[in-house]
């Protein structure tokens, strides 16, 4: 996909990978970059750097996502690329509150679903479009110490697969990004945890790979190359992989459920 003159929406654009995506995408001479975030001031801060457009939205609310898409398509331009990046991390296992489980589901999974529900019919009608869904290596492997994150990111990968299978030959491109630890506000304080066992990379590195994936129309984006080998080891011998993950859990002092 040629990103020149395209209208691009990025959620979670106020910081982290979303902000980095906005900065990299802006170098591709797009027509518009809409920087969306729950914190509209943060969205404005990013937009002001690239002469973009700020939009405040709670992506965990389907009605707000739909309203944002309607407004952009009506008042700005048809959306060519939707970067569904916003996400949350809740640390905890069985003690995680049901409210946090629901928030993780709404933001880490249903935000992708909402964007597709409201955009796929429009994109198909005009000949195509593109979705970049930011998931996590936790969606391919799992996340020690964060049950709701690992489960919801698995679902995000699954939905991205479904979207590509169902609409990928109808002009709808899909990329799903599955990094391990990235230097963002979300991972602050986790530098010495199981999440960063292979080190942390910068949000700028992830964003660059994301944009390259969109341009090449590649489905799976693995900013940490080791993840591919971990996936292969997992499918080759599930029992051995689980034992290895238990050892990793113990190495980082993660408590076992009572």
C-alpha positions as CSV (number, residue, x, y, z in Angstrom):
1,X,0.0,0.0,0.0
2,X,1.2,3.5,-0.9
3,X,0.5,5.7,2.1
4,X,0.8,9.0,0.2
5,X,-2.4,11.0,0.2
6,X,-4.1,8.5,2.5
7,X,-6.3,9.4,5.5
8,X,-5.1,7.5,8.5
9,X,-6.6,7.1,12.0
10,X,-4.4,6.0,15.0
11,X,-5.9,5.2,18.3
12,X,-3.9,5.5,21.5
13,X,-1.9,8.2,19.6
14,X,-1.2,10.3,22.7
15,X,1.9,8.2,23.8
16,X,3.9,5.1,23.2
17,X,3.5,3.1,20.0
18,X,0.6,5.2,18.9
19,X,2.6,8.5,19.1
20,X,5.5,6.9,17.3
21,X,3.2,5.6,14.6
22,X,1.9,9.1,14.0
23,X,5.4,10.5,13.7
24,X,6.6,7.8,11.2
25,X,3.4,7.8,9.2
26,X,3.6,11.6,8.9
27,X,6.8,11.2,6.9
28,X,4.9,9.2,4.2
29,X,3.0,12.3,3.0
30,X,-0.5,11.2,4.0
31,X,-3.5,13.4,3.3
32,X,-4.6,13.4,7.0
33,X,-3.4,11.8,10.2
34,X,-6.1,11.7,12.9
35,X,-4.6,11.2,16.3
36,X,-7.2,9.7,18.6
37,X,-6.8,9.0,22.3
38,X,-8.9,8.8,25.5
39,X,-6.9,11.8,26.7
40,X,-7.6,14.4,24.0
41,X,-4.9,16.7,25.3
42,X,-2.3,14.0,24.7
43,X,-3.8,13.4,21.2
44,X,-3.5,17.2,20.6
45,X,0.1,17.1,21.7
46,X,0.9,14.4,19.1
47,X,-1.2,16.0,16.4
48,X,0.5,19.4,16.9
49,X,3.9,17.9,16.1
50,X,2.8,16.6,12.7
51,X,0.1,19.0,11.7
52,X,-2.5,16.3,12.3
53,X,-6.0,16.3,13.8
54,X,-6.7,15.4,17.4
55,X,-9.8,13.4,18.5
56,X,-10.9,12.3,21.9
57,X,-12.4,8.8,22.1
58,X,-12.9,5.9,24.4
59,X,-12.2,2.9,22.1
60,X,-13.8,0.6,24.6
61,X,-17.2,2.1,23.7
62,X,-18.6,0.9,20.4
63,X,-20.9,3.9,20.1
64,X,-17.9,6.3,20.5
65,X,-15.9,4.5,17.9
66,X,-18.8,4.6,15.5
67,X,-19.4,8.3,16.1
68,X,-15.7,9.0,15.5
69,X,-15.6,7.1,12.2
70,X,-18.9,8.8,11.1
71,X,-17.5,12.2,11.9
72,X,-14.2,11.7,10.2
73,X,-15.8,10.3,7.1
74,X,-18.4,13.0,6.9
75,X,-16.2,16.1,7.9
76,X,-12.7,15.1,6.9
77,X,-12.3,12.3,4.4
78,X,-12.9,8.6,3.9
79,X,-10.6,6.5,6.1
80,X,-8.0,4.5,4.2
81,X,-6.0,3.1,7.1
82,X,-7.1,2.4,10.7
83,X,-4.4,1.8,13.2
84,X,-6.1,0.2,16.2
85,X,-3.4,0.6,18.7
86,X,-4.9,1.5,22.1
87,X,-4.6,-1.1,24.8
88,X,-4.4,-1.6,28.5
89,X,-2.4,-3.9,30.8
90,X,-3.7,-5.1,34.1
91,X,-1.3,-7.1,36.3
92,X,-2.8,-10.0,38.2
93,X,-4.2,-13.6,38.0
94,X,-7.3,-15.0,39.4
95,X,-7.6,-12.0,41.8
96,X,-8.1,-9.7,38.8
97,X,-11.4,-7.9,39.3
98,X,-14.2,-8.6,36.9
99,X,-14.2,-4.9,36.1
100,X,-10.6,-5.1,34.9
101,X,-11.4,-8.2,32.9
102,X,-14.2,-6.4,31.2
103,X,-12.0,-3.3,30.5
104,X,-9.3,-5.5,29.1
105,X,-11.8,-7.2,26.8
106,X,-13.4,-4.0,25.7
107,X,-10.2,-2.2,24.9
108,X,-7.8,-4.9,23.8
109,X,-10.4,-6.9,21.8
110,X,-13.7,-5.1,21.1
111,X,-12.0,-1.9,20.0
112,X,-10.6,-3.9,17.0
113,X,-14.1,-5.4,16.4
114,X,-15.8,-2.0,16.6
115,X,-13.4,-0.4,14.1
116,X,-14.0,-3.2,11.6
117,X,-17.8,-3.3,12.1
118,X,-18.1,0.4,11.3
119,X,-15.4,0.5,8.5
120,X,-15.3,-2.7,6.6
121,X,-18.7,-2.1,4.7
122,X,-17.5,1.4,3.8
123,X,-14.1,0.2,2.7
124,X,-15.5,-2.6,0.6
125,X,-17.9,-0.3,-1.1
126,X,-15.1,2.0,-2.2
127,X,-12.7,-0.7,-3.2
128,X,-10.5,-1.4,-0.1
129,X,-8.8,-0.2,3.0
130,X,-6.3,-1.3,5.7
131,X,-6.3,-2.3,9.4
132,X,-3.2,-2.3,11.6
133,X,-4.1,-4.1,14.8
134,X,-1.6,-3.8,17.6
135,X,-1.8,-7.0,19.7
136,X,1.2,-8.5,21.6
137,X,3.5,-11.5,21.7
138,X,1.3,-12.3,24.6
139,X,-1.4,-13.1,22.0
140,X,0.8,-15.8,20.5
141,X,2.5,-17.0,23.6
142,X,1.0,-15.7,26.9
143,X,1.8,-13.2,29.7
144,X,3.1,-14.4,33.0
145,X,1.5,-12.5,35.8
146,X,-1.2,-10.8,33.7
147,X,-4.1,-13.2,32.9
148,X,-6.5,-10.7,31.4
149,X,-3.8,-9.3,29.2
150,X,-2.7,-12.7,27.8
151,X,-6.2,-13.8,27.2
152,X,-7.5,-10.6,25.6
153,X,-4.4,-10.4,23.3
154,X,-5.0,-13.9,22.2
155,X,-8.5,-12.9,21.2
156,X,-7.1,-9.8,19.4
157,X,-4.8,-12.0,17.3
158,X,-7.7,-14.4,16.6
159,X,-10.0,-11.6,15.4
160,X,-7.2,-10.2,13.1
161,X,-6.8,-13.7,11.6
162,X,-10.6,-13.9,11.1
163,X,-10.7,-10.5,9.5
164,X,-7.9,-11.4,7.0
165,X,-9.5,-14.7,6.2
166,X,-13.0,-13.3,5.7
167,X,-12.2,-10.0,3.9
168,X,-8.5,-10.2,2.9
169,X,-9.4,-11.1,-0.7
170,X,-12.0,-8.3,-0.9
171,X,-9.5,-5.4,-0.8
172,X,-9.2,-5.3,3.0
173,X,-5.6,-5.5,4.2
174,X,-4.8,-6.6,7.7
175,X,-1.6,-6.5,9.8
176,X,-1.3,-7.7,13.4
177,X,1.6,-6.5,15.5
178,X,2.9,-8.8,18.2
179,X,5.9,-7.2,20.1
180,X,7.3,-8.3,23.4
181,X,8.3,-5.5,25.8
182,X,8.4,-2.0,24.3
183,X,9.5,1.2,26.1
184,X,6.2,2.9,26.7
185,X,4.2,4.2,29.7
186,X,2.5,0.8,29.9
187,X,5.7,-1.0,30.6
188,X,7.2,1.5,33.0
189,X,8.4,-0.4,36.1
190,X,8.5,-3.7,34.3
191,X,12.1,-3.5,33.1
192,X,13.2,-6.5,35.2
193,X,10.1,-8.6,34.8
194,X,9.3,-11.7,32.7
195,X,7.8,-9.3,30.1
196,X,11.2,-7.9,29.3
197,X,13.2,-11.2,29.3
198,X,14.4,-10.5,25.8
199,X,14.9,-6.8,26.4
200,X,12.8,-3.7,25.6
201,X,12.8,-2.1,22.2
202,X,11.7,1.5,21.4
203,X,8.3,2.5,20.3
204,X,10.0,4.1,17.3
205,X,11.4,0.7,16.2
206,X,8.0,-0.9,16.4
207,X,6.3,1.9,14.5
208,X,8.9,1.7,11.7
209,X,8.2,-2.0,11.3
210,X,4.5,-1.4,11.4
211,X,4.6,1.1,8.6
212,X,6.9,-1.2,6.5
213,X,4.3,-4.0,7.1
214,X,1.5,-1.8,5.8
215,X,3.5,-0.9,2.7
216,X,4.3,-4.5,2.0
217,X,0.9,-5.7,3.2
218,X,2.3,-8.3,5.5
219,X,0.0,-9.9,8.1
220,X,2.2,-10.9,11.1
221,X,4.6,-8.3,12.4
222,X,7.2,-9.6,15.0
223,X,9.4,-6.8,16.2
224,X,11.2,-9.3,18.4
225,X,12.4,-12.0,16.0
226,X,12.8,-14.6,18.9
227,X,9.0,-14.8,19.1
228,X,8.8,-16.9,15.9
229,X,11.1,-19.5,17.5
230,X,9.0,-19.5,20.7
231,X,5.9,-20.0,18.6
232,X,7.5,-23.0,16.9
233,X,8.6,-24.5,20.2
234,X,5.2,-24.1,21.6
235,X,3.4,-25.9,18.8
236,X,6.2,-28.6,18.6
237,X,5.7,-29.7,22.2
238,X,3.0,-27.9,24.2
239,X,3.8,-29.7,27.4
240,X,7.4,-28.9,27.3
241,X,6.6,-25.3,26.5
242,X,4.3,-25.0,29.5
243,X,7.0,-26.4,31.7
244,X,9.4,-23.9,30.4
245,X,6.9,-21.1,31.1
246,X,6.5,-22.3,34.6
247,X,10.2,-22.1,35.1
248,X,10.2,-18.6,33.7
249,X,7.4,-17.7,36.2
250,X,9.5,-19.1,39.1
251,X,12.6,-17.2,37.9
252,X,10.8,-13.9,38.2
253,X,9.1,-14.7,41.5
254,X,5.6,-14.8,40.1
255,X,3.2,-16.2,42.8
256,X,1.3,-19.4,42.1
257,X,-2.5,-19.3,42.6
258,X,-3.6,-20.6,46.0
